[in-house]
Amino acid sequence: MNFDLLTIDDLGKLGRGRSRNRPRDDQSLYGGIYPFIQTGNVKNAPFYITSYSQTYNEKGLAQSKLWKCGTLCITIAANIADTAILAIDACFPDSILGFTSFKEKSNVKFVKYCFNVYKTTLEAISKGTTQDNLSLDKLRKIKFRIPNPTIQLKIAAVLSAYDDLIENNNRRIAILEKMAEELYREWFVRLRFPGHEKTKIINGLPEGWKVKMLSDVASVVDCLHTKKPVKIESGEGWLIQLENIKENGRFRKSYKFLIAKLDYDEWTKNIEVQEGDCLITNVGRIAAVAQIPRGVKAALGRNMTAVRPLKISQSFLIQYLLSTHMEEEVSKKQDSGAIMGALNVRAINKLEMIIPESTIMKKFDKIVYPIRINLWGLFEKNDMLSLSRDRLLSRLMSGKIDVENLDIRFPDSMKEDATANA
Protein backbone atom coordinates (compact mmCIF):
# COMPACT_ATOMS: atom_id res chain seq x y z
CA MET A 1 0.00 0.00 0.00
CA ASN A 2 1.13 3.53 -0.74
CA PHE A 3 0.98 6.26 1.88
CA ASP A 4 1.12 10.04 1.54
CA LEU A 5 2.37 12.39 4.27
CA LEU A 6 -0.54 14.74 4.88
CA THR A 7 -1.49 17.31 7.49
CA ILE A 8 -4.84 17.46 9.26
CA ASP A 9 -5.76 20.45 7.05
CA ASP A 10 -5.22 18.29 3.96
CA LEU A 11 -7.81 15.82 5.27
CA GLY A 12 -10.61 18.08 6.40
CA LYS A 13 -11.75 21.20 8.20
CA LEU A 14 -10.42 21.75 11.72
CA GLY A 15 -11.87 24.26 14.15
CA ARG A 16 -11.80 25.07 17.82
CA GLY A 17 -14.78 24.77 20.12
CA ARG A 18 -16.29 27.97 21.44
CA SER A 19 -17.36 29.16 24.88
CA ARG A 20 -16.90 32.93 24.95
CA ASN A 21 -18.82 33.83 28.09
CA ARG A 22 -16.93 34.56 31.32
CA PRO A 23 -17.30 33.07 33.81
CA ARG A 24 -17.80 29.79 31.96
CA ASP A 25 -19.85 28.32 34.78
CA ASP A 26 -22.42 31.13 34.56
CA GLN A 27 -25.64 29.25 35.33
CA SER A 28 -27.67 31.52 33.05
CA LEU A 29 -26.11 29.65 30.08
CA TYR A 30 -27.37 26.21 31.06
CA GLY A 31 -30.54 24.17 31.24
CA GLY A 32 -31.74 24.21 27.63
CA ILE A 33 -31.97 21.63 24.84
CA TYR A 34 -28.46 21.86 23.35
CA PRO A 35 -25.99 19.19 24.56
CA PHE A 36 -22.75 20.64 25.95
CA ILE A 37 -19.77 18.26 25.72
CA GLN A 38 -16.60 18.55 27.81
CA THR A 39 -13.18 16.84 27.65
CA GLY A 40 -14.33 14.17 30.13
CA ASN A 41 -17.19 13.19 27.83
CA VAL A 42 -14.71 12.67 24.98
CA LYS A 43 -12.29 10.69 27.15
CA ASN A 44 -15.00 8.39 28.53
CA ALA A 45 -16.80 7.78 25.24
CA PRO A 46 -15.94 4.31 23.85
CA PHE A 47 -16.21 5.54 20.24
CA TYR A 48 -19.31 7.70 19.78
CA ILE A 49 -20.42 10.49 22.11
CA THR A 50 -24.02 9.83 23.05
CA SER A 51 -24.21 10.99 26.67
CA TYR A 52 -23.69 14.34 28.38
CA SER A 53 -24.38 15.91 31.76
CA GLN A 54 -24.92 19.56 30.78
CA THR A 55 -26.98 21.44 28.22
CA TYR A 56 -26.92 25.00 26.91
CA ASN A 57 -30.02 27.16 26.54
CA GLU A 58 -30.47 29.78 23.80
CA LYS A 59 -28.13 32.21 25.60
CA GLY A 60 -25.51 29.50 25.93
CA LEU A 61 -25.82 28.56 22.25
CA ALA A 62 -25.47 32.21 21.19
CA GLN A 63 -21.95 32.42 22.69
CA SER A 64 -20.96 28.95 21.45
CA LYS A 65 -21.37 26.85 18.29
CA LEU A 66 -23.47 23.79 17.51
CA TRP A 67 -21.35 21.10 15.84
CA LYS A 68 -23.03 18.50 13.66
CA CYS A 69 -23.40 14.79 14.30
CA GLY A 70 -20.40 13.02 12.76
CA THR A 71 -17.85 15.60 13.92
CA LEU A 72 -14.64 14.15 15.33
CA CYS A 73 -13.89 15.69 18.74
CA ILE A 74 -10.20 16.01 19.73
CA THR A 75 -9.20 17.10 23.24
CA ILE A 76 -6.29 19.54 23.52
CA ALA A 77 -6.27 20.35 27.24
CA ALA A 78 -6.79 18.44 30.51
CA ASN A 79 -6.48 15.12 28.67
CA ILE A 80 -4.54 15.31 25.42
CA ALA A 81 -5.51 13.79 22.04
CA ASP A 82 -8.49 11.76 23.23
CA THR A 83 -10.99 11.41 20.40
CA ALA A 84 -14.60 10.44 19.87
CA ILE A 85 -17.22 11.05 17.18
CA LEU A 86 -20.40 12.98 17.92
CA ALA A 87 -23.51 10.84 17.54
CA ILE A 88 -25.58 13.97 18.27
CA ASP A 89 -25.42 17.66 17.47
CA ALA A 90 -23.57 19.34 20.36
CA CYS A 91 -21.61 22.35 21.61
CA PHE A 92 -18.16 22.13 23.18
CA PRO A 93 -15.57 24.58 24.59
CA ASP A 94 -12.17 25.62 23.18
CA SER A 95 -10.43 22.76 25.02
CA ILE A 96 -11.86 20.53 22.25
CA LEU A 97 -11.24 20.72 18.50
CA GLY A 98 -13.83 19.72 15.93
CA PHE A 99 -12.82 17.98 12.69
CA THR A 100 -15.01 17.30 9.65
CA SER A 101 -13.49 15.36 6.77
CA PHE A 102 -13.27 16.31 3.11
CA LYS A 103 -15.26 13.40 1.67
CA GLU A 104 -12.97 13.01 -1.31
CA LYS A 105 -9.83 13.01 0.88
CA SER A 106 -10.61 11.20 4.12
CA ASN A 107 -12.98 9.13 6.20
CA VAL A 108 -13.70 10.52 9.68
CA LYS A 109 -13.53 7.08 11.31
CA PHE A 110 -10.15 6.42 9.73
CA VAL A 111 -8.90 9.79 11.02
CA LYS A 112 -10.11 8.85 14.51
CA TYR A 113 -8.12 5.59 14.35
CA CYS A 114 -5.15 7.55 13.02
CA PHE A 115 -5.23 9.73 16.15
CA ASN A 116 -5.27 6.57 18.27
CA VAL A 117 -1.97 5.54 16.67
CA TYR A 118 -0.42 9.01 16.95
CA LYS A 119 -1.67 9.70 20.50
CA THR A 120 1.74 9.17 22.16
CA THR A 121 3.39 11.55 19.67
CA LEU A 122 0.71 14.19 20.22
CA GLU A 123 1.02 13.89 24.01
CA ALA A 124 4.81 14.31 23.75
CA ILE A 125 4.64 17.55 21.74
CA SER A 126 2.03 18.92 24.18
CA LYS A 127 4.28 18.87 27.24
CA GLY A 128 4.50 22.26 28.91
CA THR A 129 6.22 23.78 31.92
CA THR A 130 2.97 24.34 33.81
CA GLN A 131 0.18 22.65 31.86
CA ASP A 132 0.10 20.30 28.89
CA ASN A 133 -1.61 21.76 25.85
CA LEU A 134 -1.98 20.68 22.23
CA SER A 135 -2.29 23.90 20.24
CA LEU A 136 -3.78 24.18 16.78
CA ASP A 137 -0.39 25.25 15.42
CA LYS A 138 1.34 22.16 16.84
CA LEU A 139 -1.31 19.81 15.50
CA ARG A 140 -1.26 21.39 12.04
CA LYS A 141 2.49 20.72 11.72
CA ILE A 142 2.12 16.97 12.25
CA LYS A 143 2.26 14.89 9.07
CA PHE A 144 0.22 11.69 9.14
CA ARG A 145 0.82 8.63 6.94
CA ILE A 146 -2.41 8.40 4.98
CA PRO A 147 -3.43 5.87 2.27
CA ASN A 148 -5.95 6.63 -0.46
CA PRO A 149 -9.66 7.03 0.51
CA THR A 150 -10.61 3.50 -0.64
CA ILE A 151 -7.97 1.95 1.62
CA GLN A 152 -9.01 4.25 4.45
CA LEU A 153 -12.56 2.93 4.17
CA LYS A 154 -11.42 -0.70 4.22
CA ILE A 155 -9.22 -0.17 7.28
CA ALA A 156 -11.99 1.72 9.08
CA ALA A 157 -14.47 -1.05 8.18
CA VAL A 158 -12.29 -3.77 9.75
CA LEU A 159 -11.75 -1.80 12.95
CA SER A 160 -15.34 -0.52 13.12
CA ALA A 161 -16.62 -4.10 13.17
CA TYR A 162 -15.03 -4.40 16.62
CA ASP A 163 -16.19 -0.99 17.83
CA ASP A 164 -19.75 -1.65 16.65
CA LEU A 165 -19.84 -4.88 18.68
CA ILE A 166 -18.49 -2.99 21.69
CA GLU A 167 -21.15 -0.32 21.21
CA ASN A 168 -23.91 -2.98 21.05
CA ASN A 169 -22.60 -4.55 24.24
CA ASN A 170 -22.48 -1.12 25.89
CA ARG A 171 -26.17 -0.65 25.13
CA ARG A 172 -26.94 -3.98 26.78
CA ILE A 173 -24.73 -3.05 29.73
CA ALA A 174 -26.57 0.26 30.18
CA ILE A 175 -29.94 -1.52 30.24
CA LEU A 176 -28.78 -4.09 32.81
CA GLU A 177 -27.14 -1.45 35.00
CA LYS A 178 -30.32 0.63 34.91
CA MET A 179 -32.41 -2.39 35.89
CA ALA A 180 -30.24 -3.11 38.95
CA GLU A 181 -30.06 0.57 39.92
CA GLU A 182 -33.82 1.09 39.66
CA LEU A 183 -34.58 -2.04 41.67
CA TYR A 184 -32.24 -0.89 44.45
CA ARG A 185 -33.83 2.57 44.53
CA GLU A 186 -37.36 1.16 44.44
CA TRP A 187 -36.79 -1.24 47.33
CA PHE A 188 -34.26 0.53 49.55
CA VAL A 189 -34.67 4.26 48.85
CA ARG A 190 -38.37 4.59 48.04
CA LEU A 191 -39.08 1.61 50.34
CA ARG A 192 -41.50 0.00 47.88
CA PHE A 193 -40.18 -3.53 48.44
CA PRO A 194 -42.30 -6.72 48.20
CA GLY A 195 -44.84 -6.67 51.02
CA HIS A 196 -44.23 -3.02 51.96
CA GLU A 197 -47.99 -2.39 52.15
CA LYS A 198 -48.31 -4.74 55.13
CA THR A 199 -45.07 -3.79 56.88
CA LYS A 200 -45.09 -1.52 59.93
CA ILE A 201 -42.93 1.61 59.90
CA ILE A 202 -41.06 2.15 63.17
CA ASN A 203 -39.00 5.33 63.63
CA GLY A 204 -39.01 5.92 59.89
CA LEU A 205 -37.87 2.40 58.94
CA PRO A 206 -39.75 -0.78 58.02
CA GLU A 207 -39.99 -3.20 60.92
CA GLY A 208 -36.86 -5.38 61.16
CA TRP A 209 -34.71 -2.92 59.17
CA LYS A 210 -31.72 -1.17 60.75
CA VAL A 211 -29.24 1.60 60.05
CA LYS A 212 -25.68 0.27 60.24
CA MET A 213 -22.22 1.58 59.51
CA LEU A 214 -20.40 -0.14 56.67
CA SER A 215 -17.89 -1.59 59.16
CA ASP A 216 -20.78 -3.41 60.93
CA VAL A 217 -21.66 -5.48 57.85
CA ALA A 218 -18.45 -5.67 55.83
CA SER A 219 -14.70 -5.98 56.24
CA VAL A 220 -12.97 -2.78 55.15
CA VAL A 221 -9.25 -3.21 54.42
CA ASP A 222 -6.80 -0.54 53.26
CA CYS A 223 -3.67 -1.16 51.24
CA LEU A 224 -0.86 -0.51 53.71
CA HIS A 225 2.02 -0.70 51.24
CA THR A 226 3.91 2.47 50.40
CA LYS A 227 6.62 0.96 48.19
CA LYS A 228 6.22 1.09 44.44
CA PRO A 229 5.47 -2.37 42.99
CA VAL A 230 7.69 -3.87 40.30
CA LYS A 231 5.95 -5.29 37.24
CA ILE A 232 7.31 -8.61 35.91
CA GLU A 233 6.08 -9.96 32.57
CA SER A 234 6.28 -13.55 33.82
CA GLY A 235 5.15 -12.78 37.37
CA GLU A 236 2.96 -15.22 39.28
CA GLY A 237 0.73 -12.79 41.17
CA TRP A 238 -1.80 -10.22 39.97
CA LEU A 239 -1.68 -6.79 41.64
CA ILE A 240 -4.78 -4.62 41.14
CA GLN A 241 -4.03 -1.16 39.70
CA LEU A 242 -6.12 1.94 39.05
CA GLU A 243 -6.22 0.87 35.37
CA ASN A 244 -8.41 -2.07 36.43
CA ILE A 245 -11.09 0.17 37.92
CA LYS A 246 -13.53 1.52 35.36
CA GLU A 247 -16.74 3.54 35.71
CA ASN A 248 -20.06 2.26 37.14
CA GLY A 249 -18.57 -0.62 39.12
CA ARG A 250 -16.80 -2.13 36.12
CA PHE A 251 -13.59 -4.09 36.52
CA ARG A 252 -11.13 -4.34 33.63
CA LYS A 253 -10.08 -7.98 33.67
CA SER A 254 -7.78 -7.84 30.64
CA TYR A 255 -5.19 -5.56 32.27
CA LYS A 256 -2.79 -7.59 34.43
CA PHE A 257 0.02 -6.08 36.48
CA LEU A 258 2.01 -9.18 37.43
CA ILE A 259 4.49 -9.31 40.33
CA ALA A 260 6.86 -11.93 41.77
CA LYS A 261 5.40 -14.61 44.06
CA LEU A 262 7.35 -13.37 47.09
CA ASP A 263 5.98 -9.86 46.58
CA TYR A 264 2.48 -11.25 46.02
CA ASP A 265 2.61 -13.18 49.30
CA GLU A 266 3.69 -9.99 51.05
CA TRP A 267 0.96 -7.86 49.44
CA THR A 268 -1.79 -10.37 50.29
CA LYS A 269 -1.05 -10.63 54.03
CA ASN A 270 -4.01 -8.37 54.81
CA ILE A 271 -6.36 -9.51 52.05
CA GLU A 272 -6.45 -11.36 48.76
CA VAL A 273 -9.38 -9.87 46.87
CA GLN A 274 -11.85 -12.23 45.20
CA GLU A 275 -15.29 -12.39 43.57
CA GLY A 276 -17.78 -10.01 45.16
CA ASP A 277 -15.25 -7.78 46.91
CA CYS A 278 -15.59 -4.11 46.06
CA LEU A 279 -12.77 -1.62 45.56
CA ILE A 280 -12.79 2.10 46.36
CA THR A 281 -10.02 4.40 45.16
CA ASN A 282 -8.42 6.67 47.79
CA VAL A 283 -6.16 9.02 45.81
CA GLY A 284 -6.27 10.62 42.37
CA ARG A 285 -9.53 9.27 40.97
CA ILE A 286 -11.17 9.60 44.36
CA ALA A 287 -14.14 7.34 45.21
CA ALA A 288 -14.23 5.32 41.98
CA VAL A 289 -15.85 1.95 42.69
CA ALA A 290 -15.49 -1.48 41.06
CA GLN A 291 -16.51 -5.03 41.94
CA ILE A 292 -14.25 -8.05 41.50
CA PRO A 293 -15.80 -10.48 38.98
CA ARG A 294 -15.66 -14.26 38.86
CA GLY A 295 -12.31 -15.90 38.26
CA VAL A 296 -10.19 -13.17 39.83
CA LYS A 297 -7.94 -13.51 42.87
CA ALA A 298 -5.45 -10.68 43.29
CA ALA A 299 -3.50 -8.48 45.65
CA LEU A 300 -4.89 -5.08 46.60
CA GLY A 301 -2.93 -2.29 44.93
CA ARG A 302 -1.86 1.01 46.39
CA ASN A 303 -4.28 3.91 46.88
CA MET A 304 -7.37 1.75 47.21
CA THR A 305 -9.54 0.09 49.83
CA ALA A 306 -11.21 -3.33 49.61
CA VAL A 307 -14.70 -3.89 51.03
CA ARG A 308 -15.73 -7.52 51.57
CA PRO A 309 -19.40 -8.23 52.32
CA LEU A 310 -19.94 -10.24 55.51
CA LYS A 311 -23.52 -9.69 56.67
CA ILE A 312 -24.87 -8.41 53.37
CA SER A 313 -24.92 -9.87 49.86
CA GLN A 314 -22.43 -9.05 47.11
CA SER A 315 -25.19 -7.57 44.97
CA PHE A 316 -26.50 -5.35 47.75
CA LEU A 317 -23.00 -4.05 48.51
CA ILE A 318 -22.13 -2.99 44.96
CA GLN A 319 -25.54 -1.38 44.36
CA TYR A 320 -25.27 0.52 47.65
CA LEU A 321 -21.81 1.83 46.74
CA LEU A 322 -22.93 2.78 43.22
CA SER A 323 -26.05 4.54 44.51
CA THR A 324 -24.08 6.49 47.11
CA HIS A 325 -22.43 9.74 46.11
CA MET A 326 -19.19 8.34 47.45
CA GLU A 327 -16.93 11.37 47.33
CA GLU A 328 -19.57 13.63 48.89
CA GLU A 329 -20.63 11.14 51.56
CA VAL A 330 -17.12 10.10 52.57
CA SER A 331 -15.95 13.71 52.75
CA LYS A 332 -18.62 14.31 55.41
CA LYS A 333 -17.06 11.51 57.49
CA GLN A 334 -13.46 12.63 57.02
CA ASP A 335 -11.41 13.15 60.15
CA SER A 336 -10.30 16.73 60.72
CA GLY A 337 -6.70 15.70 60.07
CA ALA A 338 -7.41 13.98 56.76
CA ILE A 339 -5.36 14.94 53.73
CA MET A 340 -7.12 17.00 51.09
CA GLY A 341 -7.74 15.07 47.92
CA ALA A 342 -7.67 11.65 49.60
CA LEU A 343 -10.05 9.24 51.32
CA ASN A 344 -9.08 7.21 54.36
CA VAL A 345 -10.34 3.87 55.58
CA ARG A 346 -11.83 5.34 58.77
CA ALA A 347 -14.13 7.58 56.76
CA ILE A 348 -15.24 4.66 54.56
CA ASN A 349 -15.95 2.57 57.66
CA LYS A 350 -18.36 5.23 58.90
CA LEU A 351 -20.60 5.19 55.83
CA GLU A 352 -24.19 4.51 56.91
CA MET A 353 -26.44 1.93 55.26
CA ILE A 354 -30.07 0.97 55.62
CA ILE A 355 -30.01 -2.81 56.05
CA PRO A 356 -33.24 -4.70 55.24
CA GLU A 357 -34.33 -7.85 57.01
CA SER A 358 -32.85 -11.05 55.59
CA THR A 359 -35.74 -12.27 53.40
CA ILE A 360 -35.83 -9.01 51.45
CA MET A 361 -32.04 -9.12 51.06
CA LYS A 362 -32.25 -12.66 49.65
CA LYS A 363 -35.03 -11.72 47.21
CA PHE A 364 -32.98 -8.77 45.98
CA ASP A 365 -29.88 -10.94 45.55
CA LYS A 366 -31.86 -13.57 43.63
CA ILE A 367 -32.79 -10.93 41.04
CA VAL A 368 -29.63 -8.81 40.90
CA TYR A 369 -26.86 -11.43 41.15
CA PRO A 370 -27.72 -12.92 37.70
CA ILE A 371 -27.67 -9.35 36.32
CA ARG A 372 -24.15 -8.89 37.76
CA ILE A 373 -23.07 -12.20 36.17
CA ASN A 374 -24.32 -10.99 32.77
CA LEU A 375 -22.55 -7.66 33.26
CA TRP A 376 -19.24 -9.36 34.12
CA GLY A 377 -19.52 -11.40 30.93
CA LEU A 378 -20.20 -8.32 28.80
CA PHE A 379 -17.35 -6.37 30.41
CA GLU A 380 -14.99 -9.25 29.61
CA LYS A 381 -16.23 -9.49 26.00
CA ASN A 382 -15.61 -5.78 25.50
CA ASP A 383 -12.13 -6.09 27.00
CA MET A 384 -11.29 -8.89 24.55
CA LEU A 385 -12.77 -7.00 21.58
CA SER A 386 -10.74 -3.90 22.52
CA LEU A 387 -7.54 -5.94 22.77
CA SER A 388 -8.15 -7.59 19.39
CA ARG A 389 -8.93 -4.24 17.75
CA ASP A 390 -5.82 -2.59 19.23
CA ARG A 391 -3.59 -5.45 18.05
CA LEU A 392 -4.91 -4.94 14.53
CA LEU A 393 -4.80 -1.15 14.70
CA SER A 394 -1.07 -0.53 14.38
CA ARG A 395 -0.61 -3.30 11.80
CA LEU A 396 -3.39 -1.99 9.58
CA MET A 397 -2.37 1.65 9.90
CA SER A 398 1.28 0.86 9.16
CA GLY A 399 0.44 -1.26 6.10
CA LYS A 400 1.82 -4.48 7.59
CA ILE A 401 -1.60 -5.95 6.88
CA ASP A 402 -2.45 -5.07 3.27
CA VAL A 403 -6.20 -4.67 2.71
CA GLU A 404 -5.98 -3.37 -0.86
CA ASN A 405 -7.02 -6.62 -2.54
CA LEU A 406 -9.34 -7.85 0.21
CA ASP A 407 -13.09 -7.98 -0.32
CA ILE A 408 -14.21 -6.19 2.83
CA ARG A 409 -17.77 -6.47 4.06
CA PHE A 410 -18.76 -3.07 5.40
CA PRO A 411 -20.62 -2.97 8.72
CA ASP A 412 -24.04 -1.28 8.77
CA SER A 413 -22.53 1.84 10.37
CA MET A 414 -20.30 2.36 7.30
CA LYS A 415 -22.57 1.39 4.38
CA GLU A 416 -23.38 5.03 3.65
CA ASP A 417 -19.65 5.87 3.51
CA ALA A 418 -18.99 2.91 1.21
CA THR A 419 -21.81 3.91 -1.13
CA ALA A 420 -20.61 7.51 -1.30
CA ASN A 421 -17.09 6.31 -2.16
CA ALA A 422 -18.21 3.83 -4.82
C-alpha positions, 0 to 999 in steps of 0.5 A, a space after each residue: 500500500 502507498 501512503 502520503 504524508 498529509 497534514 490534518 488540514 489536507 484531510 478536512 476542516 479543523 476548528 476550535 470549540 467555542 465558549 466565549 462567556 466569562 465566567 464559563 460556569 455562569 448558570 444563566 447559560 445552562 438548562 436548555 436543549 443543546 448538549 454541551 460536551 466537555 473533555 471528560 465526555 470525549 475521554 469516557 466515550 468508547 467511540 461515539 459520544 451519546 451521553 452528556 451531563 450539561 446542556 446549553 439554553 439559547 443564551 448558551 448557544 449564542 456564545 458557542 457553536 453547535 457542531 453537527 453529528 459526525 464531527 470528530 472531537 479532539 481534546 487539547 487540554 486536561 487530557 490530550 488527544 483523546 478522540 470520539 465522534 459525535 452521535 448527536 449535534 452538540 456544543 463544546 468549549 475551546 479545550 476541544 477541537 472539531 474535525 469534519 473530513 473532506 469526503 474526497 480526501 478522508 474518512 472521519 472514522 479512519 482519522 479517529 483511528 489515526 489519532 489513536 496511533 499518533 496519540 503518544 506523539 501528540 502527548 509528547 509535543 504537548 508537554 508544557 512547563 505548567 500545563 500540557 496543551 496541544 495547540 492548533 499550530 502544533 497539531 497542524 504541523 504533524 504529518 500523518 501517513 495516509 493511504 488513499 480514501 478507498 484503503 481508508 474505508 477498508 481499514 476503518 471497516 475492519 476496525 469498526 466491526 469491533 467498535 460496533 460490537 463494543 457499542 452494542 454490548 455497551 447498550 446492553 450493559 446500560 440496560 442491565 445497570 439501569 435495571 439493577 439501579 432502579 430495583 435498588 432505589 425502588 426497594 431501599 430508597 423509596 421503600 416500595 419492596 415486596 410486602 411493603 404495604 403490610 409492613 409496619 414503619 417504626 421510627 421511619 424504617 420498616 420493621 426489622 430494618 436497621 441503620 448500620 455503619 459499613 464496618 458493621 456489615 463488611 470488612 474494610 481493608 486498606 492497602 498498607 504498602 507504600 513501596 512502588 510495585 515492580 511489574 514482571 512480565 512472567 510474574 505469578 501474582 496479579 496486583 490490582 491497579 487503578 487501570 483495572 477500575 472503570 466507571 459504574 462498578 466495572 472491573 477491567 479484567 484484561 489488564 494484568 500487572 504481574 508481580 513476583 510470588 514473594 511480593 504477592 505473598 507480602 501484598 496479600 497478608 491483609 487480604 487477597 481480593 476475590 469475587 464479590 469484593 468491592 474496591 474504592 479508590 483513595 487518591 487521584 480518581 477519588 471514590 471510583 468503585 469497582 466489583 471483583 468479577 468471577 475468576 479473579 484472585 489478586 492483591 490489593 494495589 496502592 491507593 485503594 480500599 477493599 470492602 468484603 461483604 460479611 452480613 450483606 450480599 455481594 449484589 446489595 453491597 455494589 448497588 449501595 456503593 454505586 447509589 451512594 455519592 461516594 466522594 460527597 458522603 465520605 468527605 462528610 465523614 473525614 477526620 479533621 486531620 485527613 489529607 485533602 484530595 484523599 479518602 481514608 479507611 476510617 471515613 469509609 468505615 463510617 458510611 451509613 447503610 439501611 439494612 433490610 431484614 434477611 428475606 428481602 435481602 435474599 429476594 434482591 440478591 436472587 434478582 440482581 446477582 444474575 444481572 451482575 453475572 451478565 454484566 461481568 460477561 459483557 465487560 470481559 467481552 468488551 475487554 477482549 474486543 478492545 484488545 483484538 482491535 488494538 492489536 490490529 490497529 497498528 498493523 493496519 495503519 502501518 500497512 503491515 496488513 495489506 487490505 488493498 485486494 481484500 473484499 471487505 464487508 462493510 458494517 451497517 454503520 459504514 454502508 453510507 460511507 462505502 456507497 458515497 465512495 463507490 
